[in-house]
Amino acid sequence: MKTKLKYGIASYSGTIDEITFASYKNGAVCIARKYVKPTLTENNSRMGDIAKNISLIYGGCSDEFKSDLRTYASIYGKEETPRNSLSPNSYGLFVKMMFNFSDINGGGVDLTSITLNDIQSLFVELTTIASAVDAGYLPKVSGYELLDSSM
């Protein structure tokens, strides 16, 4: 159902009580519908397991590596992100790196079970930002070769 809002509000996105609002066409159209709780699928569970494992790996990384990742994220935001978009943070880029790593290796790397020790001993191209960029897991930005702190 198309909605009309009071008090000069053109559109709204979100859920209130049992109604979900969605904004389209840059706020020119607002649609309301009954809230329906999504059903949990096997893919949802798998993605949750991957997210938990990646979070554990990130938590075990050195502070120097995380600092390099923040520096990379800052440069990436200036050089690669469009002006009208938010740039990703360091953790978001870490997740991107891990998924690119899995994809480039043909999905042969199980992100639900890989550990920090596995990465440090078997996949050394992931242990620094510079080597991850060189391996194609992250896009090139200026000065990336200086980001060489190990996980």
ZIZICOR-V957635 format. One record per residue. N is the residue number from 1. RES is the residue in three letters. NEAR is the number of other ideal C-beta (glycine too) atoms within 8 Angstrom. Layout:
n: [N | N]
res: [RES | RES]
near: [NEAR | NEAR]
//
This chain:
n: [1 | 2 | 3 | 4 | 5 | 6 | 7 | 8 | 9 | 10 | 11 | 12 | 13 | 14 | 15 | 16 | 17 | 18 | 19 | 20 | 21 | 22 | 23 | 24 | 25 | 26 | 27 | 28 | 29 | 30 | 31 | 32 | 33 | 34 | 35 | 36 | 37 | 38 | 39 | 40 | 41 | 42 | 43 | 44 | 45 | 46 | 47 | 48 | 49 | 50 | 51 | 52 | 53 | 54 | 55 | 56 | 57 | 58 | 59 | 60 | 61 | 62 | 63 | 64 | 65 | 66 | 67 | 68 | 69 | 70 | 71 | 72 | 73 | 74 | 75 | 76 | 77 | 78 | 79 | 80 | 81 | 82 | 83 | 84 | 85 | 86 | 87 | 88 | 89 | 90 | 91 | 92 | 93 | 94 | 95 | 96 | 97 | 98 | 99 | 100 | 101 | 102 | 103 | 104 | 105 | 106 | 107 | 108 | 109 | 110 | 111 | 112 | 113 | 114 | 115 | 116 | 117 | 118 | 119 | 120 | 121 | 122 | 123 | 124 | 125 | 126 | 127 | 128 | 129 | 130 | 131 | 132 | 133 | 134 | 135 | 136 | 137 | 138 | 139 | 140 | 141 | 142 | 143 | 144 | 145 | 146 | 147 | 148 | 149 | 150 | 151]
res: [MET | LYS | THR | LYS | LEU | LYS | TYR | GLY | ILE | ALA | SER | TYR | SER | GLY | THR | ILE | ASP | GLU | ILE | THR | PHE | ALA | SER | TYR | LYS | ASN | GLY | ALA | VAL | CYS | ILE | ALA | ARG | LYS | TYR | VAL | LYS | PRO | THR | LEU | THR | GLU | ASN | ASN | SER | ARG | MET | GLY | ASP | ILE | ALA | LYS | ASN | ILE | SER | LEU | ILE | TYR | GLY | GLY | CYS | SER | ASP | GLU | PHE | LYS | SER | ASP | LEU | ARG | THR | TYR | ALA | SER | ILE | TYR | GLY | LYS | GLU | GLU | THR | PRO | ARG | ASN | SER | LEU | SER | PRO | ASN | SER | TYR | GLY | LEU | PHE | VAL | LYS | MET | MET | PHE | ASN | PHE | SER | ASP | ILE | ASN | GLY | GLY | GLY | VAL | ASP | LEU | THR | SER | ILE | THR | LEU | ASN | ASP | ILE | GLN | SER | LEU | PHE | VAL | GLU | LEU | THR | THR | ILE | ALA | SER | ALA | VAL | ASP | ALA | GLY | TYR | LEU | PRO | LYS | VAL | SER | GLY | TYR | GLU | LEU | LEU | ASP | SER | SER | MET]
near: [5 | 7 | 8 | 4 | 9 | 5 | 4 | 4 | 7 | 7 | 12 | 8 | 6 | 6 | 7 | 5 | 4 | 4 | 10 | 9 | 14 | 9 | 9 | 8 | 5 | 3 | 8 | 7 | 9 | 14 | 10 | 10 | 8 | 6 | 8 | 4 | 4 | 4 | 4 | 5 | 6 | 5 | 6 | 8 | 9 | 9 | 8 | 8 | 9 | 10 | 9 | 8 | 12 | 12 | 8 | 9 | 13 | 10 | 6 | 7 | 9 | 8 | 5 | 8 | 14 | 11 | 9 | 13 | 13 | 9 | 9 | 15 | 14 | 8 | 12 | 14 | 10 | 8 | 8 | 8 | 11 | 4 | 4 | 3 | 6 | 4 | 10 | 10 | 7 | 10 | 7 | 9 | 14 | 11 | 10 | 10 | 12 | 11 | 9 | 11 | 14 | 11 | 8 | 9 | 8 | 5 | 6 | 5 | 9 | 5 | 11 | 8 | 6 | 10 | 7 | 10 | 6 | 9 | 13 | 9 | 6 | 5 | 9 | 8 | 9 | 12 | 11 | 12 | 14 | 11 | 12 | 13 | 14 | 7 | 10 | 7 | 11 | 13 | 6 | 5 | 11 | 5 | 7 | 13 | 7 | 6 | 13 | 10 | 10 | 9 | 11]
//
